[in-house]
Amino acid sequence: MKKIVLSYSGGLDTSVCIPMVKEFYGFDHVITVTVDVGQPESDIKEAEEKARALGTEHYTIDAKSEFVTDYIFPAVKANGDYQGYPISTSIARPLIALKAADIALEKGADAFCHGCTGKGNDQFRFEYVWRVIAPDLPIIAPMRERNLTRTEEIEYARQHGVPIGQTVEKIWSIDENLWGRSIEGGKLEDPGFVPPEEIFQWTKGPNDSPNEPTMVEIEFENGVPVSVDGQKMSPVSLIQRLNDLAGANGVGRIDIMEDRILGLKVRENYECPAAVTLLTAHRSLEGLVTTRSERAFKAVVDQEWGRLAYEGLWFDPLKEDLEAFIERIQERVTGTVKVQLFKGSAKVVARTSPYALYSEELASFDSKAFDQSEMGGTVKVHGLQSRMYWMLKRDK
């Protein structure tokens, strides 16, 4: 009996894979693995019901806590961002792939399967992990290998009795986890199309959000958020609480043109209220406790970490090297940050830390602790070489 493990979301792509691997690839036994990283419970239940209706051996794995502590929190420490949005889908993929690999090795599977197309990012992320963990197992990618369009997938699903929610007219492709929600496909692929309000579920629009600001205080210990408004919370609960608070105030809607791994430029819509709020607060706290040189260098480190994480290279040695520096910085990223949430914005209004590199006595305009008279000589040599350059230029 030929066994194949399918990383299964319950959506169109992965559902169509089930009859396809039997019809076109000769697999007798399909094992589906759904990993709970914070998607709606209804989606998890629907995936289970679909998988069993389609005759698979199904497993659901609750990995929410692991996702927060081992993937989201490292992203917070690294101010995880890619081209202007908090990376969310990308950091969940390595964990999902790892859990599928565990099942494949346990069950003695003959191959892996995913529902990624040849145009997207996830094919890189899944296959990288599987080739690290089980390099001898082949990887089947029906959507990519058969060069299918979304419309052709829908038609195949109808012909083979695969239950789906998409239609040709309403074809949004949605991916959710605790850290973010992405919406793409259909008319959203047109950069000139204004997204309808119906695509948003986590955030309120300007007309529906409160007319008064909401203030939230976030406490960090060693770069990790530990409490909201003075209340200590579990990692999962903390993220969920901030998603609710910030989302109600319209925070976290992002509409960008994104450069995918293979070079395609695509239009993406995201909702990431907790992520925007926490990263805004974390960056502000880092700015309070780091030196100017550390701050500048960490911005470079964060950008490279974000690229590696976006590309799914979770086990790359450079990522480990960057994290060694990031972790050292986080030893001082402890304190509280007050953020004002209002009509789509998350604005830091106050921050405190026992490691603050700030002296009111030295910085205040009303203090003489800093002897301003000693600065005359320093100012005279400021920009000396550039001034010499302009003197030479004038003389020619």
Buried (B, 14 or more C-beta within 10 A) or exposed (E): EBBBBBBBBBBBBBBBBBBBBBEEBEBEBBBBBBBBBBBEEEBBEBBBEBBEEBEBBBBBBEBBEBBBBBBBBBBBBBBBBBEEBBBBBBBBBBBBBBBBBBBBEEBEBBBBBBBBBEEBBBBBBBBBBBEBBBEEBEBBBBBBEBEBEBEEBBBBBEEBEBEBEBEEEEBBBBBBBBBBBBBBBBBBEEEEEEBEEEBBEBBBEEEEBEEEBBEBBBBBEBBBBBBBEEEEBEBBEBBBBBBEBBBBBBBBBBBBEBEBBEEEEBBBBBBBBBBBBBBBBBBBBBEBBBEEEBBEBBEEBBBBBBBBBBBBBBBBEEBEEBBEBBBEBBEBBBBBBBBBBBBBBBEBEEBBBEBBBEEEEEEEEEEEEEEEEEEEEEEEEEEEEEEEEEEEEEEE
